[in-house]
């Protein structure tokens, strides 16, 4: 792991049609068994960072392929930058986008959930009917393992994770703003692997910054199930020196929560009282991936071919984004976006009887440490022996307003790339 000069980091970071009913902004309910109109159909399950990107890029690569996107939410809310909503630096509205851009590319969008995937018959169940496919791209994100924390399943409405950006993000920001001066905010970090490795530590910075600025007598306690900060450790620890109100406890896995007495219990037997708790649960691949037998022996994540993202368990089914495992890449938005593009190219090649090119993803990840400064990391990869291999990891030399400006530019660019 090396540190970059500003110029070196900037250079590395930079390297890193026609359906009438779509004009109304929605598709009709699916009933019956719909075969592809043009003979070739790609169905995409999940319209997040990976799925929306894949849907768009299949159409860009070959407009003759019919693309159907299944996404129950009518708006895309970005998880990256959502930690800034907690501190009041950003608003949730600024992170919320529509899917009109994909419709302009000819992607048919159904705002419904896929209830089942049948790899053997090549179809997806939606509502009262089925969608047949030639290739399926599954991007279901993560689901929470509620059962691993005693009391959490019954307290989901009172113990927030805010790990899927949206209403919980707004509510957690409200709770933070309402905490008494002198109160205790407890933030828990789940064991790896989980979505966005640096995310909890960026969140710790934003909460600590808010408390220092607005509730100076208050305290943040971070209970980390891992032995150390798992991403940008030295940079985060340096940033935390500005927050004497932040107490970090490694190897403290939360195993129980009791909202009736506002208390969490760790595997060490410690009981920690809180005024506000943000419990980020352990995670696994989205539920539909498990139901479709796409997860591996660990029962958590989906193993895929490194070149095409095709499932190692089911032909013609590809998995992208946070649900995957077996690649030396983080579960980040940037990686999901890269996977979506690579998978789209592979799918188009396969549908046209061609060999997919060997393409490796890249990753640039920014983390805000206060209201105006950020840190970042760049990961470079290559394909070697049919596998993704990390070449290098480079970190910014420290926190600065320049990296925050770069983060703003990165966000605008990648949101446009996904949805524009």
Helices and strands as residue ranges (DSSP letters): E 2-4, H 6-15, G 20-24, E 31-34, E 41-45, H 49-61, E 66-70, E 76-77, H 83-86, G 92-95, E 96-97, H 100-104, E 108-110, E 116-118, E 123-126, E 128-132, E 135-138, E 142-144, G 146-148, G 153-155, H 167-178, E 184-189, H 199-214, E 219-224, H 233-240, E 246-249, E 254-258, E 263-266, E 271-273, E 276-279, E 283-285, H 287-291, E 302-303, E 317-319, G 321-323, E 324-325, H 333-351, E 363-368, E 374-384, E 387-396, H 401-419
